[in-house]
Amino acid sequence: MPFPNSVREESLVKSHRRCCVCHEFAGRSANVHHINQEADGGANVLENSIALCLRCHAEAGHYNPRHPMGTKYSPSELRLHRDQWWDHCPKTPEEPIGCGLEISYKRDPSSDGDLHTYWLLISFTNTSMTKQTGFTLDLFFPPKIPIIQTGSEQPVDFLEDGARCQKVVAKSDETIYRDQTIQLVGKDLRSVRYQMNHELYDEPRASTWRMLFNLYMGDLPVVREQRDWIDMHCF
Ligand SMILES: [Zn+2]
């Protein structure tokens, strides 16, 4: 007898339709598998269910403790994977990768008179399912803005989307683990400061200026963000 529909649905929803073993999104290939087989007295209840992708389902279906090859998936191991995944899913609602990019700035207290200095602060939370190694963050500043940076390359003039801008590149080869938040640009490493004076605050074209952010990290899709320039400083 198969699982009742209500059990299958609950098991799929609790797993975000991802495989409880390899965590791949399984979509229509998702199987709701009996952890303890019906032939062995396994019941058609949620507690005995696990969502698996096709590949892992094929592996799990051939569990035979007497078979000598490799390490097969035992019912108790499957249950541990399942419990670990069900614990993880509610804490990480499915959201597009990139919601993890936090962009802000802080005015340096040394700012005085006509020259204000701002620190750019950018952090990223790895909400993907796997660790990521290395990133390149391209920052596009409006033209004319004085930029002071450490740990990243000198700004270069650049045309992005037909608009003149200055490009700053911040890079690292560090590893960012799942759910880890790291400072991509901050006060300690890879610092980027920009300066504003009276003339720049009054620049009439500044109302159309934007700042663009492109993050390339490991095997993730490119994360693109933008901000209006007027939201990147406070007078
Ligand atoms: Zn799988």
Boltz pocket constraint, residues with backbone or C-beta under 6 A from the ligand:
constraints:
  - pocket:
      binder: B
      contacts: [[A, 19], [A, 20], [A, 21], [A, 22], [A, 23], [A, 24], [A, 52], [A, 53], [A, 54], [A, 55], [A, 56], [A, 57]]
      max_distance: 6.0
